[in-house]
């Protein structure tokens, strides 16, 4: 007796994709990616042209006249103390905000995942509840508080604000990731005489590297690209790069030789950080998807 099995009927879009083949789909995705990157490419070429050429023709003219490309805009940018100081101010805000959130979030996430203390679950619910609190709600009361304690319009105040609003997500993310570590592994380490600190640094941190790297990238991008908090809490005499570029637009409007290279540098630094930790970031995302 012969048993015949029929293949499940495919939908019309599925048949189109199957017939198109991976090659056509790959070409289509490449075209979409190039279209998506078009503004970035245009900003790069604009930052390498002098203001006169920018005013007369579009950035695509460089393909027919590559001699227009020059590094004079970047040389002038380095001579602009306002932009250089704003970049340094952004680094002074972003690096501590990222490091503190990663360190404190890792310790708190480990405590919520593997340590028993009174009210642990209730405290974790409070942390989860803080995830839905919008930044705008805290701007006025925090401004008054910072003014009373003397850290309004200081780097420390901006860092403290970013750390406070970055910790709920950090604790939530890392706690869930650390909770997936096999209990037997931690128990074996405790039997070997490892205390909580050694257990955290020697076992949990290496295993949680992908999640920690993902958190670091997210926090770095959020703080680096922030303008709302910087506009309110940062020093008005030495603002971060986002505020400095916004002021350049409002004050001068046509100084594209400063705006274009400044905007490209402020965009390319987060890209460098992302690609430097790309492998850990993808591992963290995939691990979270599987778990």
C-alpha positions in Angstrom: 0.0 0.0 0.0 1.5 3.3 -1.1 0.9 6.4 1.0 1.1 9.7 -0.8 1.7 12.9 1.1 0.9 16.3 -0.4 3.0 19.3 0.3 1.2 22.1 2.2 -0.1 24.7 0.0 2.0 27.9 -0.1 0.6 31.3 0.0 1.0 33.6 -3.0 3.7 35.8 -1.4 5.6 32.7 -0.3 5.6 31.4 -3.9 7.0 34.7 -5.2 9.8 34.7 -2.6 10.7 31.1 -3.4 10.8 31.7 -7.2 12.7 35.0 -6.8 15.6 33.2 -5.2 18.0 34.5 -2.5 20.1 36.4 -5.1 17.2 38.7 -6.1 16.2 39.2 -2.4 19.8 40.0 -1.5 20.1 42.6 -4.2 16.8 44.2 -3.1 18.0 44.3 0.5 21.3 45.9 -0.6 19.3 48.6 -2.5 17.1 49.3 0.5 20.2 49.6 2.7 21.9 52.0 0.3 18.6 54.1 0.1 18.5 54.1 3.9 22.2 55.2 4.1 21.7 58.0 1.5 21.4 60.8 4.1 24.5 59.7 5.9 26.5 59.4 2.6 25.2 62.9 1.6 26.3 64.3 5.0 29.8 62.8 4.6 30.3 64.2 1.2 28.9 67.6 2.2 31.4 67.7 5.1 34.2 67.3 2.6 33.1 70.2 0.3 33.6 73.9 0.7 30.6 76.1 1.5 30.6 77.6 -2.0 30.3 74.3 -3.8 27.6 73.2 -1.3 25.6 76.3 -2.1 25.9 75.9 -5.8 25.4 72.1 -6.4 24.3 69.0 -4.6 26.6 66.6 -2.9 26.3 64.1 -5.7 28.5 66.4 -7.8 31.5 64.8 -6.1 31.2 61.8 -8.4 31.8 63.9 -11.4 34.2 66.4 -9.7 36.1 64.5 -7.0 38.6 67.3 -6.8 36.1 69.3 -4.8 36.7 67.0 -1.8 38.8 68.6 0.9 39.6 68.3 4.6 39.5 72.0 5.2 36.2 71.8 7.0 37.5 69.3 9.5 40.7 71.5 10.0 38.4 74.5 10.7 36.3 72.4 13.0 39.3 71.5 15.1 40.1 75.2 15.4 36.5 75.9 16.6 36.8 75.9 20.4 33.1 75.7 20.9 32.7 72.4 19.0 35.8 70.8 20.4 34.8 71.7 23.9 31.3 70.3 23.3 32.8 67.0 22.1 34.9 66.7 25.2 31.9 67.6 27.3 29.8 64.9 25.6 32.6 62.4 26.3 32.8 63.5 30.0 29.0 62.9 30.3 28.6 59.7 28.2 31.5 57.6 29.5 30.7 57.9 33.3 26.9 57.5 32.6 27.6 54.3 30.7 30.1 52.8 33.1 28.0 53.6 36.2 24.8 52.2 34.7 26.6 49.0 33.6 28.4 48.5 37.0 25.5 49.3 39.2 23.0 47.5 37.0 25.1 44.4 36.9 25.4 44.3 40.7 21.7 44.9 41.2 20.8 42.4 38.5 22.8 39.7 40.2 21.3 40.5 43.6 17.8 40.3 42.3 18.5 37.1 40.4 20.5 35.1 42.9 20.5 36.7 46.4 17.7 36.4 49.0 16.9 39.5 50.9 13.6 40.9 52.4 11.2 42.2 49.9 13.3 41.2 46.8 10.3 40.6 44.6 8.5 43.7 45.7 11.6 45.8 45.1 11.9 44.3 41.6 8.3 45.2 40.8 9.2 48.8 41.8 12.1 48.7 39.3 9.8 47.4 36.6 7.3 50.1 37.4 10.0 52.8 37.0 10.5 51.7 33.4 7.2 53.4 32.4 8.0 56.7 34.1 8.7 59.3 31.3 11.7 61.6 31.5 9.5 64.7 31.1 7.7 64.0 34.4 10.9 64.4 36.4 12.4 67.5 34.6 10.9 70.2 36.8 11.2 68.5 40.3 14.8 67.2 39.5 15.7 70.7 38.3 14.6 72.2 41.6 16.4 69.5 43.6 19.7 70.0 41.6 19.4 73.7 42.2 19.1 73.3 45.9 22.1 70.9 46.2 24.2 73.0 43.8 24.7 70.6 40.8 22.3 72.2 38.3 24.1 73.0 35.0 27.0 70.7 35.9 28.4 67.6 34.4 27.7 65.7 37.6 24.1 66.6 37.5 23.7 65.4 33.9 25.5 62.1 34.7 23.3 61.6 37.8 20.1 62.1 35.8 21.2 59.7 33.1 22.2 57.1 35.6 19.0 57.4 37.5 16.9 56.9 34.4 19.1 54.2 32.9 19.2 51.9 35.9 15.7 50.5 35.7 16.2 49.1 32.3 19.7 47.9 33.1 18.5 46.1 36.2 15.5 44.6 34.4 17.6 43.4 31.4 20.5 42.0 33.4 18.4 40.4 36.1 16.5 38.4 33.5 19.7 37.4 31.8 21.5 36.4 35.0 18.5 34.4 36.1 19.1 32.0 33.1 22.5 31.0 34.4 22.3 27.3 35.6 22.0 27.1 39.3 24.2 24.1 39.4 27.1 26.2 38.1 26.8 28.7 40.9 26.4 26.0 43.5 29.5 24.3 42.3 31.4 27.6 42.6 30.1 28.0 46.1 31.2 24.5 47.1 34.7 25.5 45.9 34.6 28.3 48.5 33.7 31.2 46.2 32.0 34.1 48.0 29.4 36.4 46.4 31.9 38.9 45.1 34.2 36.2 43.6 31.1 34.4 42.2 30.0 37.6 40.6 33.3 38.5 39.1 34.6 35.1 38.0 31.4 33.3 37.0 28.4 35.7 36.4 30.3 38.5 34.7 32.0 36.4 32.0 28.8 34.5 31.2 26.8 37.8 31.1 29.3 39.5 28.8 27.0 39.7 25.8 24.1 41.2 27.8 26.4 43.7 29.5 27.9 44.7 26.1 24.4 45.2 24.7 23.4 47.3 27.7 26.6 49.4 27.3 25.9 50.0 23.6 22.3 51.0 24.3 23.2 53.3 27.2 26.1 54.9 25.2 23.8 55.7 22.3 21.0 57.1 24.4 23.3 59.4 26.3 25.4 60.5 23.4 22.4 61.4 21.2 20.4 63.0 24.0 19.5 66.6 23.7 16.5 67.1 26.0 18.4 66.4 29.2 21.5 68.2 28.0 19.5 71.2 27.0 18.1 71.6 30.5 20.7 70.2 32.9 24.1 70.7 31.1 26.3 73.8 31.6 25.1 76.4 29.1 28.6 77.7 28.7 30.0 74.2 27.7 27.1 72.1 26.3 27.3 68.7 24.8 27.6 68.3 21.0 23.9 68.0 20.3 23.1 71.3 22.0 26.2 73.0 20.4 25.1 72.0 16.9 21.6 73.1 17.6 22.9 76.5 18.7 25.0 76.7 15.5 21.9 76.3 13.4 19.9 78.9 15.4 22.7 81.5 15.6 24.2 81.3 12.1 22.1 79.1 9.9 24.4 79.0 6.9 27.7 77.8 8.5 27.5 74.5 6.8 31.3 74.1 7.0 30.9 73.7 10.8 27.6 71.9 10.9 28.3 69.2 8.4 31.6 67.9 9.8 30.4 68.4 13.4 27.2 66.4 12.7 29.1 63.6 11.0 31.6 63.3 13.8 28.8 63.2 16.4 27.2 60.4 14.4 30.3 58.4 13.5 31.6 58.0 17.1 28.5 55.9 18.2 28.9 53.9 15.0 32.5 53.1 16.0 31.4 52.0 19.4 28.7 49.8 18.0 30.9 48.0 15.5 33.6 47.6 18.1 31.2 45.6 20.3 29.0 44.2 17.4 29.8 40.6 18.1 28.9 40.8 21.8 25.8 42.8 20.9 24.5 40.2 18.4 25.3 37.4 20.9 23.3 39.2 23.6 20.3 39.8 21.4 20.3 36.2 20.1 20.7 34.8 23.6 17.7 36.9 24.8 15.7 35.7 21.8 16.4 32.0 22.5 15.8 32.3 26.2 
